[in-house]
Amino acid sequence: MNRRARLIGPEEESRFDAFIAGHPKGHFLQSYGWGEVKATTGWRPLRLVLEEGDRIVAAASLLKRRLPYIGRSILYAPRGPVVDFHNGELFDELLKAIDEVARQEGAILLKIDPDIPDEDEAVKGMLRAKGFRLANKGEGFEGVQPRHVFRLDITPQPEELLARMHGKTRYNIRLAQKKGVVIKDDCTLDDLPVFYELLKETTLRDRFLVRSYSYFVTMWREMVERGYAKLFLAYYQGEAIAGTLAFIMGDKAWYLYGASGNRHRNVMPNYLLQWAMILWARERGCTLYDFRGVPGKLDEDNPLYGLYRFKKGFGGVFTTFIGEYDRVYSPFYYWLWQSAIPLYSRGFRRLLFWRKKAREGAAVEA
């Protein structure tokens, strides 16, 4: 078949996103807007399409990043590429086009982590046959994207979805409603600082890092204003006590960011927020709701069991993806990137630390 591959520009954004949204393996991380978000963090987005006549049949949003010290780059297709992985001919043509982009951009590798279930041995075998190697086993949160998620089929009626939930989850949703928790789902950019303050409170409590406020402003501009994301805030007695950001692409929705304050957690706003997002996704025509990452199946002694139990309670299916696969273009530079540069960087940071200590000691003696 006569197909051609080419990189596209912003004038074809809507056409690109329409293909991503309509494909069974489409994902918001492959959208045009998400590439614009990542462009503010050191990545350069490249959008590649494979066309048959005037119709897109496969695509990839590739993020390029230059590597320190060696003057080369990597390519990463988050939750991509968007192609029928069981169509060998189509995949080969798209991969050939990606390889050419990699050559032009001086890439040492292509990293992919597609939305393919781990039990799909045919795809895993095909990737190995094409020279891909499993980059990590992703047993926890160490992958770029979570390997383990809970996913919920939201095609049943709301009453049936509630009936399928764990009894405690259903109880907590109704408790929040009974206590008077109100969900604001018509948020504007003026509400973003409220959410960000809750997010900072969450990170201090749970000890993880948060991106800058400007990053979330960019996300608002590139995703919320495009209709691919929505902010929800939970209020109790007039006070914002929790918030979430949900993303949507085609018939799928994802829960990406959650935040909660330290006050009034006993009124269970997070449960009602999830229910509000599920109902919103159904109203938008979605059939699948993705709760995103959990650290694998855990026993109750694990400190992360609470997160696992919270998401599991909504009745979703525990899903494991195939993980990250690397297609290596330069074995030497790949080894350098994986082994030598991290060792050098750690050693360099230690050297700077001890030099600083030495200067401080000298200043004290003086």
C-alpha positions as CSV (number, residue, x, y, z in Angstrom):
1,M,0.0,0.0,0.0
2,N,1.2,3.5,-0.8
3,R,1.8,5.2,2.6
4,R,3.9,8.2,3.5
5,A,5.3,9.5,6.8
6,R,6.0,13.1,7.7
7,L,6.3,15.4,10.6
8,I,3.5,17.9,11.0
9,G,3.2,21.5,12.4
10,P,0.7,23.3,14.5
11,E,-1.6,24.0,11.5
12,E,-2.6,20.3,11.7
13,E,-3.1,20.0,15.4
14,S,-6.8,19.4,15.3
15,R,-6.4,16.7,12.7
16,F,-3.7,15.0,14.7
17,D,-5.7,15.1,17.9
18,A,-8.8,13.8,16.1
19,F,-6.8,10.7,15.1
20,I,-5.4,10.2,18.6
21,A,-8.9,10.6,20.2
22,G,-10.5,8.1,17.8
23,H,-7.9,5.4,18.0
24,P,-8.3,2.5,20.5
25,K,-4.8,3.1,21.8
26,G,-5.1,6.9,21.8
27,H,-3.9,8.6,25.0
28,F,-3.8,12.2,26.3
29,L,-0.1,11.8,26.7
30,Q,0.1,11.5,22.9
31,S,-2.0,14.6,22.3
32,Y,-0.6,17.7,20.6
33,G,-1.3,19.8,23.7
34,W,0.6,17.5,26.0
35,G,3.7,18.0,23.8
36,E,3.3,21.7,24.4
37,V,3.2,21.2,28.1
38,K,6.4,19.1,28.1
39,A,8.1,21.7,25.9
40,T,8.3,24.0,29.0
41,T,10.3,21.3,30.8
42,G,13.2,20.8,28.5
43,W,11.6,18.5,25.9
44,R,11.1,19.3,22.2
45,P,7.9,17.7,20.8
46,L,7.9,16.1,17.3
47,R,4.6,14.9,15.8
48,L,4.9,12.2,13.2
49,V,2.0,10.8,11.1
50,L,1.8,7.9,8.8
51,E,-0.8,8.5,6.1
52,E,-2.6,6.5,3.5
53,G,-4.0,8.9,1.0
54,D,-5.5,11.8,3.1
55,R,-6.1,9.5,6.1
56,I,-3.8,9.2,9.1
57,V,-3.4,5.5,10.0
58,A,-0.7,5.7,12.7
59,A,1.0,8.5,14.6
60,A,3.5,9.2,17.3
61,S,4.1,12.3,19.5
62,L,7.8,12.0,20.1
63,L,9.5,14.0,22.9
64,K,13.2,14.8,22.2
65,R,15.6,15.7,25.0
66,R,19.3,16.4,24.6
67,L,21.6,14.5,27.0
68,P,24.2,16.3,29.1
69,Y,27.9,15.9,28.4
70,I,27.6,13.7,25.2
71,G,25.7,16.0,22.8
72,R,23.2,13.4,21.8
73,S,19.5,13.0,22.4
74,I,16.8,10.5,23.3
75,L,13.3,10.1,21.9
76,Y,10.3,9.2,24.1
77,A,6.8,8.4,23.0
78,P,4.8,8.5,26.2
79,R,2.0,5.8,26.1
80,G,2.7,5.5,22.4
81,P,3.1,5.2,19.5
82,V,-0.6,5.2,18.5
83,V,-0.8,2.3,16.1
84,D,-2.3,-1.2,15.9
85,F,0.5,-3.2,17.4
86,H,-1.0,-6.4,16.0
87,N,-0.7,-5.1,12.4
88,G,3.0,-5.9,11.7
89,E,3.1,-4.1,8.3
90,L,1.7,-0.9,9.7
91,F,4.0,-1.0,12.8
92,D,7.0,-1.7,10.6
93,E,6.3,1.4,8.5
94,L,5.8,3.7,11.4
95,L,8.9,2.3,13.1
96,K,10.9,2.9,10.0
97,A,9.7,6.5,10.0
98,I,10.6,7.0,13.7
99,D,14.1,5.5,13.0
100,E,14.6,8.2,10.3
101,V,13.6,10.9,12.7
102,A,16.0,9.4,15.3
103,R,18.8,9.5,12.8
104,Q,18.1,13.1,11.9
105,E,17.9,14.1,15.6
106,G,21.0,12.2,16.7
107,A,19.0,10.0,19.1
108,I,20.7,7.2,20.9
109,L,17.4,5.4,21.8
110,L,13.6,5.4,21.4
111,K,11.7,4.7,24.6
112,I,8.1,3.5,24.4
113,D,5.6,2.4,27.1
114,P,2.5,1.6,25.2
115,D,-1.0,0.9,26.6
116,I,-0.6,-2.8,26.1
117,P,-1.6,-5.4,28.8
118,D,1.3,-7.4,30.1
119,E,-0.4,-10.7,29.1
120,D,-0.1,-9.8,25.4
121,E,2.8,-12.1,24.6
122,A,2.4,-11.5,20.9
123,V,3.3,-7.8,21.2
124,K,6.1,-8.4,23.6
125,G,7.6,-11.0,21.2
126,M,7.2,-8.6,18.3
127,L,9.0,-5.8,20.1
128,R,11.9,-8.2,21.0
129,A,12.1,-9.3,17.4
130,K,12.3,-5.6,16.3
131,G,15.3,-5.1,18.6
132,F,13.5,-3.5,21.6
133,R,14.7,-4.4,25.1
134,L,12.7,-4.2,28.3
135,A,14.1,-1.2,30.1
136,N,12.8,-2.0,33.6
137,K,10.4,-4.3,35.3
138,G,8.4,-1.4,36.9
139,E,7.4,-3.2,40.1
140,G,6.7,0.1,41.9
141,F,6.7,3.7,40.8
142,E,10.1,3.7,39.2
143,G,8.9,3.8,35.6
144,V,8.3,7.0,33.7
145,Q,4.6,6.1,33.5
146,P,2.9,3.8,36.0
147,R,3.0,0.1,35.0
148,H,0.2,-0.9,37.4
149,V,-3.2,0.9,37.3
150,F,-6.8,0.3,38.2
151,R,-9.2,0.8,35.3
152,L,-13.0,1.0,35.5
153,D,-15.5,0.2,32.9
154,I,-18.0,3.1,33.2
155,T,-20.6,2.0,30.6
156,P,-23.0,0.6,33.3
157,Q,-25.6,3.0,34.8
158,P,-24.5,5.0,37.9
159,E,-26.6,2.8,40.2
160,E,-24.8,-0.3,39.0
161,L,-21.4,1.3,39.3
162,L,-22.2,2.2,42.9
163,A,-23.4,-1.4,43.6
164,R,-20.1,-2.8,42.2
165,M,-18.0,-0.8,44.6
166,H,-16.6,-1.9,47.9
167,G,-19.2,-1.2,50.6
168,K,-16.9,1.2,52.4
169,T,-16.2,3.2,49.3
170,R,-19.9,3.5,48.6
171,Y,-20.5,4.5,52.2
172,N,-17.8,7.2,52.1
173,I,-19.3,8.7,48.9
174,R,-22.7,9.0,50.6
175,L,-21.1,10.2,53.8
176,A,-19.5,13.1,52.0
177,Q,-22.8,14.0,50.4
178,K,-24.6,13.7,53.7
179,K,-22.0,15.9,55.5
180,G,-22.6,18.6,52.9
181,V,-19.4,18.4,50.8
182,V,-20.0,20.3,47.5
183,I,-18.1,19.6,44.3
184,K,-17.3,22.6,42.1
185,D,-17.0,21.4,38.5
186,D,-17.1,24.7,36.7
187,C,-13.7,25.9,37.8
188,T,-11.8,28.6,35.9
189,L,-8.2,29.7,35.9
190,D,-9.0,31.8,38.9
191,D,-9.5,28.6,40.9
192,L,-6.1,27.1,39.9
193,P,-4.2,28.9,42.8
194,V,-6.7,27.3,45.3
195,F,-5.9,23.8,43.9
196,Y,-2.1,24.5,43.9
197,E,-2.2,25.6,47.6
198,L,-3.9,22.3,48.4
199,L,-1.3,20.4,46.3
200,K,1.5,22.0,48.2
201,E,-0.1,21.1,51.5
202,T,-0.4,17.5,50.2
203,T,3.3,17.3,49.2
204,L,4.5,18.6,52.6
205,R,2.3,16.0,54.3
206,D,3.2,13.1,52.1
207,R,6.8,14.1,51.3
208,F,6.9,14.3,47.6
209,L,7.9,17.0,45.1
210,V,5.6,19.2,43.2
211,R,6.1,21.1,39.9
212,S,6.1,24.9,39.8
213,Y,2.8,26.8,39.6
214,S,3.8,28.0,36.1
215,Y,3.8,24.3,35.0
216,F,0.1,24.0,36.0
217,V,-0.7,27.3,34.3
218,T,0.8,25.9,31.1
219,M,-1.2,22.7,31.6
220,W,-4.4,24.8,32.0
221,R,-3.7,26.7,28.8
222,E,-2.7,23.6,26.7
223,M,-5.0,21.0,28.1
224,V,-8.0,22.5,30.0
225,E,-8.6,25.2,27.4
226,R,-8.5,22.6,24.7
227,G,-11.2,20.6,26.5
228,Y,-8.8,17.7,27.4
229,A,-8.7,18.3,31.2
230,K,-10.9,19.6,33.9
231,L,-10.4,20.8,37.5
232,F,-12.7,19.7,40.3
233,L,-12.7,21.2,43.8
234,A,-14.4,19.9,46.9
235,Y,-15.8,22.5,49.4
236,Y,-16.9,22.0,53.0
237,Q,-18.6,24.8,54.9
238,G,-17.3,27.3,52.3
239,E,-13.7,26.1,52.5
240,A,-11.8,24.3,49.7
241,I,-10.5,21.0,51.2
242,A,-9.6,18.9,48.2
243,G,-9.1,19.0,44.4
244,T,-8.4,16.9,41.4
245,L,-7.4,17.2,37.8
246,A,-8.9,14.8,35.3
247,F,-7.9,14.3,31.7
248,I,-9.9,13.0,28.8
249,M,-9.1,11.8,25.2
250,G,-11.7,10.2,23.1
251,D,-13.7,7.6,25.1
252,K,-11.1,7.4,27.9
253,A,-10.6,9.5,31.1
254,W,-7.7,9.6,33.6
255,Y,-7.3,10.8,37.1
256,L,-3.9,12.5,37.1
257,Y,-3.5,14.9,40.1
258,G,-5.1,14.8,43.5
259,A,-4.7,17.2,46.4
260,S,-6.2,17.5,49.9
261,G,-5.8,19.8,52.9
262,N,-5.1,18.7,56.4
263,R,-8.5,19.9,57.7
264,H,-11.9,18.0,57.4
265,R,-10.4,14.9,55.9
266,N,-13.0,13.0,57.9
267,V,-15.8,14.2,55.6
268,M,-14.3,12.0,52.8
269,P,-14.0,14.6,50.0
270,N,-11.7,12.5,47.9
271,Y,-14.3,9.8,47.4
272,L,-16.9,12.2,46.3
273,L,-14.4,13.8,43.9
274,Q,-13.7,10.5,42.2
275,W,-17.4,9.9,41.9
276,A,-17.9,13.3,40.3
277,M,-15.1,12.7,37.8
278,I,-16.6,9.3,36.9
279,L,-20.0,10.8,36.3
280,W,-18.4,13.6,34.2
281,A,-16.5,11.1,32.1
282,R,-19.7,9.1,31.5
283,E,-21.5,12.4,30.4
284,R,-18.7,13.0,28.0
285,G,-19.2,9.6,26.3
286,C,-16.3,7.8,28.0
287,T,-16.3,4.1,28.5
288,L,-13.1,3.7,30.5
289,Y,-11.9,5.6,33.6
290,D,-8.3,5.1,34.6
291,F,-7.3,5.7,38.2
292,R,-3.6,5.8,37.2
293,G,-0.7,4.4,39.2
294,V,-0.6,2.0,42.1
295,P,2.6,0.3,43.3
296,G,1.5,-3.2,42.4
297,K,-0.5,-5.6,44.5
298,L,0.4,-5.1,48.1
299,D,-0.2,-6.6,51.5
300,E,-1.6,-4.5,54.4
301,D,1.8,-3.9,56.0
302,N,3.0,-1.9,53.1
303,P,2.9,1.9,53.7
304,L,1.4,2.4,50.2
305,Y,-1.4,0.0,50.9
306,G,-3.8,2.8,51.6
307,L,-3.5,4.2,48.1
308,Y,-4.0,0.7,46.6
309,R,-7.1,0.1,48.8
310,F,-8.6,3.5,47.9
311,K,-8.4,3.0,44.2
312,K,-9.3,-0.7,44.4
313,G,-12.5,0.2,46.3
314,F,-14.1,1.7,43.2
315,G,-14.4,-1.7,41.6
316,G,-11.9,-1.2,38.8
317,V,-9.8,-4.0,37.3
318,F,-6.1,-4.2,38.3
319,T,-4.1,-3.9,35.1
320,T,-0.4,-4.3,34.4
321,F,1.1,-2.9,31.2
322,I,4.1,-4.4,29.4
323,G,6.4,-1.7,30.7
324,E,9.1,0.4,29.1
325,Y,10.9,-0.8,26.0
326,D,14.0,0.8,24.5
327,R,15.1,0.6,20.9
328,V,18.8,1.3,21.0
329,Y,20.5,3.1,18.1
330,S,23.9,3.6,19.7
331,P,24.9,0.8,22.2
332,F,28.0,2.7,23.4
333,Y,26.1,6.0,24.1
334,Y,23.2,3.9,25.6
335,W,25.6,2.3,28.0
336,L,27.2,5.7,28.8
337,W,23.8,7.2,29.5
338,Q,22.6,4.3,31.7
339,S,25.9,3.7,33.6
340,A,28.7,6.1,33.3
341,I,26.8,9.5,33.3
342,P,24.8,8.6,36.5
343,L,28.0,7.6,38.2
344,Y,29.8,10.7,37.1
345,S,26.9,12.9,38.1
346,R,26.7,11.4,41.6
347,G,30.4,11.7,42.0
348,F,30.4,15.3,40.8
349,R,27.6,16.2,43.3
350,R,29.6,14.6,46.1
351,L,32.7,16.6,45.1
352,L,30.7,19.8,45.1
353,F,29.3,18.9,48.5
354,W,32.7,18.2,50.1
355,R,34.2,21.4,48.5
356,K,31.3,23.4,50.0
357,K,32.0,21.7,53.4
358,A,35.7,22.5,53.1
359,R,35.0,26.2,52.3
360,E,32.6,26.4,55.3
361,G,35.2,24.9,57.5
362,A,37.8,27.3,56.3
363,A,35.5,30.2,57.0
364,V,34.8,29.0,60.5
365,E,38.6,28.7,61.2
366,A,39.2,32.2,59.8
